[in-house]
Amino acid sequence: MKDKIKKANSLEDLQALYTETFGKNGTMTQKLKNMANLSNNERAAINAENAELRQLFKEKQNELELAVLNAKLATEKIDVTLDNEPKTRGTIHPLTQTLKEISVILEGLGYTLWTGPEIEDDWHNFTALNTPDYHPARDMQDTFFLENGNVMRTQTSAVQIRAMEKLGAPIKMFAIGATYRREMDTTHLPSFHQIEGLYIDKNINMSDLVGNLRTLLSKFFERDLELRIRPSYFPFTEPSVEFDIKWDNGKWLEMGGAGMVHPNVLRNCNIDPNEYQGFAFGFGWDRLAMLKYGLNDLRAFTDGDIRWLKNTGF
Ligand code: PHE
């Protein structure tokens, strides 16, 4: 039996041998049963054989189980180097990235984000902004008119009016969003984006405007920028300016329009211009993104070409 146990090469064989030895009618079982009439020496010999056989079975069982386990490990090996299905990762559009950056800066300066509808009524887009029907400044913007007299908003300045109507003064808000004009060439699209800021309180003046613009643009472009203002005209600001920044190549880049909010605009929003005054500014969001990230084709922003996004996105 000892030899048989040692030579068993499967757990099944071993189990059969075990039954043969220790089963109900097993050889060892029988010997143990019939020990009563045997001498002490004979009993001792049987007990020793019993112990030895059990030990042998145990060792063989461990050995065979280990062999089974090893065989299993060898065949069920998981190949972690196997290629997974490729995953495509999305990117953040440069405009969205710019929006985030500008929002963080303006919120840091105490401005609160406002939104307004892209389909505006005449009042918010023009009349309340001191641009009544007959006003020649309406020609400054080629407007998309809807049949009911509403317009696609031509400027985010409309959101200023909504904010002032709702909150009155003092107020410090910004708006950022899509605007529409009937123009299209390599640098203009019929839909573009603007960023608008408004700060009305009791002692606000032009130097606050210049300081805020310079801080905003310097933080955005991550360098200390020179800011220049030039006289301009907008019906809703007086005085009105356009502002430029000095770019790395020494050239002045036109950024946007601004000025002290016209008393008529404040009155239209039930704010007393003798008590409150302040500034407003507006500029092109697309242009900011293009300048900061060195993009040169405005049309790519809306083409939805995934390859462009992969190269320029974040
Ligand atoms: N709304 C003006 C434009 O679209 C920009 C502007 C905003 C000017 C606020 C002055 C104050 O050109």
Residues whose N, C-alpha, C, O or C-beta is under 5 A from the ligand:
A	BS01	LIG	T154 Q155 S157 F234 T237 G257 A258 G259 A280 F281 G282
